Amino acid sequence: MDGKQAAGRRAADEIKDGMTIGLGTGSTVYYFLEALAKKVANGFKMTGVATSQKTIDLANEWKIPMHALNDVAKIDVTVDGADEVDSKLNGIKGGGGALLYEKLVAKASARRIWIVDASKKVEQLGAFPLPVEVVPFGWKHVHAYLSEKGYRPELRYAADGQPYVTDAHHYILDLHLQSIANAESLANELDHLTGVVEHGLFLGMTEKVIIGYPDGHTETLEK
Ligand SMILES: O=C[C@H](O)[C@H](O)[C@H](O)COP(=O)(O)O
Protein backbone atom coordinates (compact mmCIF):
# COMPACT_ATOMS: atom_id res chain seq x y z
CA MET A 1 0.00 0.00 0.00
CA ASP A 2 1.14 3.58 -0.57
CA GLY A 3 -0.08 6.81 1.01
CA LYS A 4 -2.45 7.61 -1.85
CA GLN A 5 -4.14 4.24 -1.54
CA ALA A 6 -4.49 4.60 2.24
CA ALA A 7 -6.11 8.05 1.90
CA GLY A 8 -8.40 6.97 -0.94
CA ARG A 9 -9.69 3.94 0.92
CA ARG A 10 -10.20 5.89 4.15
CA ALA A 11 -12.32 8.52 2.31
CA ALA A 12 -14.71 5.80 1.15
CA ASP A 13 -15.67 5.30 4.84
CA GLU A 14 -17.10 8.84 4.84
CA ILE A 15 -19.68 8.05 2.18
CA LYS A 16 -23.21 7.24 3.33
CA ASP A 17 -25.95 5.40 1.46
CA GLY A 18 -28.05 7.68 -0.78
CA MET A 19 -25.48 10.46 -1.12
CA THR A 20 -24.67 12.49 -4.22
CA ILE A 21 -20.87 12.52 -4.35
CA GLY A 22 -18.50 14.76 -6.27
CA LEU A 23 -15.75 12.61 -7.75
CA GLY A 24 -12.38 14.33 -8.12
CA THR A 25 -9.59 13.54 -10.53
CA GLY A 26 -6.15 11.96 -10.28
CA SER A 27 -4.09 9.06 -9.04
CA THR A 28 -5.27 9.36 -5.41
CA VAL A 29 -8.93 9.64 -6.41
CA TYR A 30 -8.38 6.42 -8.40
CA TYR A 31 -8.15 4.50 -5.10
CA PHE A 32 -11.23 6.23 -3.73
CA LEU A 33 -13.20 5.27 -6.87
CA GLU A 34 -11.94 1.70 -6.59
CA ALA A 35 -13.23 1.48 -3.00
CA LEU A 36 -16.51 3.18 -3.97
CA ALA A 37 -17.03 0.74 -6.85
CA LYS A 38 -16.76 -2.17 -4.40
CA LYS A 39 -19.47 -0.60 -2.22
CA VAL A 40 -21.71 -0.09 -5.27
CA ALA A 41 -21.18 -3.70 -6.35
CA ASN A 42 -22.42 -4.71 -2.87
CA GLY A 43 -25.70 -2.78 -3.31
CA PHE A 44 -24.72 0.66 -1.98
CA LYS A 45 -26.90 3.44 -3.48
CA MET A 46 -25.25 6.68 -4.63
CA THR A 47 -24.91 9.12 -7.49
CA GLY A 48 -21.56 10.45 -8.68
CA VAL A 49 -20.76 13.79 -10.32
CA ALA A 50 -17.42 13.72 -12.11
CA THR A 51 -14.82 16.47 -12.43
CA SER A 52 -13.17 15.21 -15.63
CA GLN A 53 -13.58 12.91 -18.60
CA LYS A 54 -10.90 10.63 -17.06
CA THR A 55 -13.06 10.19 -13.98
CA ILE A 56 -16.21 9.62 -16.08
CA ASP A 57 -14.37 6.88 -17.98
CA LEU A 58 -13.22 5.18 -14.76
CA ALA A 59 -16.67 5.48 -13.16
CA ASN A 60 -18.32 3.97 -16.23
CA GLU A 61 -15.81 1.12 -16.31
CA TRP A 62 -16.50 0.41 -12.62
CA LYS A 63 -20.30 0.82 -12.99
CA ILE A 64 -20.57 3.77 -10.60
CA PRO A 65 -23.91 5.55 -11.30
CA MET A 66 -23.29 9.07 -12.64
CA HIS A 67 -25.11 12.34 -13.30
CA ALA A 68 -23.89 15.55 -14.91
CA LEU A 69 -23.41 18.57 -12.60
CA ASN A 70 -26.39 20.30 -14.27
CA ASP A 71 -28.64 17.36 -13.42
CA VAL A 72 -28.19 17.47 -9.64
CA ALA A 73 -29.54 20.14 -7.27
CA LYS A 74 -26.75 19.68 -4.73
CA ILE A 75 -23.75 17.52 -3.94
CA ASP A 76 -23.47 16.13 -0.39
CA VAL A 77 -19.71 15.70 -0.38
CA THR A 78 -16.87 15.88 -2.90
CA VAL A 79 -13.71 13.82 -2.55
CA ASP A 80 -10.75 15.12 -4.52
CA GLY A 81 -6.95 15.10 -4.57
CA ALA A 82 -4.57 18.05 -4.29
CA ASP A 83 -1.04 18.92 -5.36
CA GLU A 84 -0.14 20.90 -2.23
CA VAL A 85 -1.94 21.54 1.07
CA ASP A 86 -0.88 23.93 3.83
CA SER A 87 -1.77 23.86 7.53
CA LYS A 88 -4.76 26.21 6.96
CA LEU A 89 -6.19 23.69 4.45
CA ASN A 90 -5.53 25.94 1.48
CA GLY A 91 -4.16 24.18 -1.57
CA ILE A 92 -2.97 24.05 -5.14
CA LYS A 93 -4.88 21.80 -7.51
CA GLY A 94 -4.86 21.20 -11.25
CA GLY A 95 -1.68 19.18 -11.76
CA GLY A 96 -3.87 16.82 -13.79
CA GLY A 97 -5.52 19.71 -15.65
CA ALA A 98 -8.98 19.32 -14.09
CA LEU A 99 -9.01 22.51 -11.99
CA LEU A 100 -11.96 24.26 -13.64
CA TYR A 101 -14.45 21.42 -13.32
CA GLU A 102 -13.01 20.55 -9.89
CA LYS A 103 -13.68 24.08 -8.64
CA LEU A 104 -17.22 24.09 -10.08
CA VAL A 105 -18.04 20.77 -8.42
CA ALA A 106 -16.38 21.86 -5.15
CA LYS A 107 -18.46 25.04 -5.07
CA ALA A 108 -21.66 23.04 -5.56
CA SER A 109 -20.78 20.75 -2.63
CA ALA A 110 -21.97 20.98 0.97
CA ARG A 111 -18.71 19.37 2.19
CA ARG A 112 -15.30 18.83 0.60
CA ILE A 113 -12.66 16.24 1.50
CA TRP A 114 -9.16 16.15 0.00
CA ILE A 115 -7.14 12.97 -0.09
CA VAL A 116 -3.36 13.22 -0.35
CA ASP A 117 -0.16 11.41 0.54
CA ALA A 118 2.25 13.01 2.99
CA SER A 119 4.42 14.52 0.23
CA LYS A 120 1.65 17.07 -0.48
CA LYS A 121 1.85 18.73 2.97
CA VAL A 122 3.72 22.06 2.76
CA GLU A 123 4.56 25.04 4.99
CA GLN A 124 3.91 27.51 2.17
CA LEU A 125 2.17 26.99 -1.17
CA GLY A 126 4.00 27.52 -4.45
CA ALA A 127 6.79 24.98 -4.95
CA PHE A 128 4.30 23.08 -7.13
CA PRO A 129 3.75 25.08 -10.35
CA LEU A 130 0.41 26.88 -10.13
CA PRO A 131 -1.89 25.93 -13.03
CA VAL A 132 -3.75 28.79 -14.70
CA GLU A 133 -6.40 27.82 -17.27
CA VAL A 134 -6.60 30.32 -20.15
CA VAL A 135 -8.61 30.65 -23.36
CA PRO A 136 -6.48 29.72 -26.40
CA PHE A 137 -7.43 32.98 -28.17
CA GLY A 138 -4.64 35.44 -27.44
CA TRP A 139 -3.00 33.22 -24.80
CA LYS A 140 0.46 34.56 -25.70
CA HIS A 141 -0.59 38.00 -24.46
CA VAL A 142 -1.70 36.57 -21.10
CA HIS A 143 1.62 34.68 -21.00
CA ALA A 144 3.52 37.94 -21.69
CA TYR A 145 1.63 39.76 -18.92
CA LEU A 146 2.32 36.99 -16.41
CA SER A 147 6.01 36.94 -17.46
CA GLU A 148 6.31 40.68 -16.92
CA LYS A 149 4.90 40.21 -13.43
CA GLY A 150 7.72 37.73 -12.75
CA TYR A 151 5.39 34.71 -12.45
CA ARG A 152 7.43 32.55 -14.87
CA PRO A 153 4.50 31.02 -16.83
CA GLU A 154 5.07 27.97 -19.00
CA LEU A 155 2.54 26.62 -21.51
CA ARG A 156 1.69 23.03 -20.62
CA TYR A 157 2.21 20.46 -23.38
CA ALA A 158 0.62 17.05 -23.88
CA ALA A 159 2.59 13.86 -24.58
CA ASP A 160 2.08 14.33 -28.35
CA GLY A 161 4.00 17.63 -28.26
CA GLN A 162 0.88 19.75 -28.79
CA PRO A 163 -0.41 22.22 -26.19
CA TYR A 164 -2.32 20.41 -23.47
CA VAL A 165 -6.08 21.01 -23.92
CA THR A 166 -8.43 20.80 -20.92
CA ASP A 167 -11.85 19.12 -20.95
CA ALA A 168 -13.33 22.60 -21.46
CA HIS A 169 -10.99 23.20 -24.47
CA HIS A 170 -8.63 25.67 -22.82
CA TYR A 171 -4.84 25.82 -22.41
CA ILE A 172 -2.88 25.76 -19.15
CA LEU A 173 -0.05 28.09 -18.14
CA ASP A 174 1.89 26.69 -15.17
CA LEU A 175 3.36 29.46 -13.00
CA HIS A 176 6.78 28.56 -11.57
CA LEU A 177 6.59 30.75 -8.49
CA GLN A 178 8.68 28.68 -6.02
CA SER A 179 6.66 30.13 -3.14
CA ILE A 180 3.48 32.20 -2.79
CA ALA A 181 3.74 34.83 -0.05
CA ASN A 182 0.14 36.07 -0.34
CA ALA A 183 -2.17 33.49 -1.90
CA GLU A 184 -5.34 35.60 -1.43
CA SER A 185 -3.89 38.54 -3.31
CA LEU A 186 -2.56 36.33 -6.15
CA ALA A 187 -5.93 34.54 -6.42
CA ASN A 188 -7.69 37.90 -6.58
CA GLU A 189 -5.34 39.14 -9.31
CA LEU A 190 -5.82 36.00 -11.41
CA ASP A 191 -9.60 36.08 -10.85
CA HIS A 192 -9.68 39.48 -12.55
CA LEU A 193 -7.29 38.85 -15.44
CA THR A 194 -9.00 38.78 -18.86
CA GLY A 195 -8.30 35.53 -20.67
CA VAL A 196 -7.88 33.54 -17.44
CA VAL A 197 -10.75 31.11 -16.98
CA GLU A 198 -9.66 29.67 -13.60
CA HIS A 199 -6.59 29.03 -11.48
CA GLY A 200 -5.47 26.25 -9.19
CA LEU A 201 -5.48 28.17 -5.91
CA PHE A 202 -8.23 26.56 -3.83
CA LEU A 203 -8.49 28.78 -0.75
CA GLY A 204 -10.99 27.94 2.00
CA MET A 205 -12.42 25.23 -0.24
CA THR A 206 -12.11 22.11 1.87
CA GLU A 207 -13.26 21.14 5.34
CA LYS A 208 -11.19 18.00 5.73
CA VAL A 209 -7.89 16.61 4.46
CA ILE A 210 -7.06 12.93 4.80
CA ILE A 211 -3.32 12.27 4.60
CA GLY A 212 -2.27 8.71 3.86
CA TYR A 213 1.04 7.08 4.82
CA PRO A 214 2.87 4.13 3.23
CA ASP A 215 2.25 1.89 6.27
CA GLY A 216 -1.50 2.32 5.62
CA HIS A 217 -2.36 4.68 8.48
CA THR A 218 -4.04 8.03 7.88
CA GLU A 219 -4.08 11.42 9.58
CA THR A 220 -7.03 13.81 9.32
CA LEU A 221 -6.84 17.60 9.35
CA GLU A 222 -10.15 19.40 9.88
CA LYS A 223 -11.38 22.98 10.04
O1 LIG B 1 -6.19 18.32 -11.95
C1 LIG B 1 -5.95 17.43 -11.14
C2 LIG B 1 -6.34 17.45 -9.73
O2 LIG B 1 -6.34 18.70 -9.13
C3 LIG B 1 -5.69 16.39 -8.87
O3 LIG B 1 -6.57 16.16 -7.81
C4 LIG B 1 -4.34 16.77 -8.31
O4 LIG B 1 -3.48 17.09 -9.39
C5 LIG B 1 -3.70 15.64 -7.48
O5 LIG B 1 -3.51 14.53 -8.28
P1 LIG B 1 -2.85 13.19 -7.75
O6 LIG B 1 -3.76 12.61 -6.73
O7 LIG B 1 -2.72 12.34 -8.99
O8 LIG B 1 -1.50 13.54 -7.19
The ligand as a Tripos MOL2 file, in Angstrom:
@<TRIPOS>MOLECULE
LIG
   14    13     1     0     0
SMALL
NO_CHARGES

@<TRIPOS>ATOM
      1 O1         -6.1860   18.3200  -11.9460 O.2       1 LIG1
      2 C1         -5.9490   17.4300  -11.1360 C.2       1 LIG1
      3 C2         -6.3400   17.4530   -9.7350 C.3       1 LIG1
      4 O2         -6.3430   18.6990   -9.1270 O.3       1 LIG1
      5 C3         -5.6930   16.3940   -8.8660 C.3       1 LIG1
      6 O3         -6.5680   16.1620   -7.8130 O.3       1 LIG1
      7 C4         -4.3370   16.7690   -8.3140 C.3       1 LIG1
      8 O4         -3.4760   17.0920   -9.3910 O.3       1 LIG1
      9 C5         -3.7020   15.6380   -7.4770 C.3       1 LIG1
     10 O5         -3.5140   14.5260   -8.2780 O.3       1 LIG1
     11 P1         -2.8520   13.1880   -7.7460 P.3       1 LIG1
     12 O6         -3.7550   12.6140   -6.7290 O.co2     1 LIG1
     13 O7         -2.7200   12.3440   -8.9860 O.co2     1 LIG1
     14 O8         -1.4980   13.5450   -7.1890 O.co2     1 LIG1
@<TRIPOS>BOND
     1     1     2 2
     2     2     3 1
     3     3     4 1
     4     3     5 1
     5     5     6 1
     6     5     7 1
     7     7     8 1
     8     7     9 1
     9     9    10 1
    10    10    11 1
    11    11    12 2
    12    11    13 1
    13    11    14 1
@<TRIPOS>SUBSTRUCTURE
     1 LIG1         1 GROUP 0 **** ****
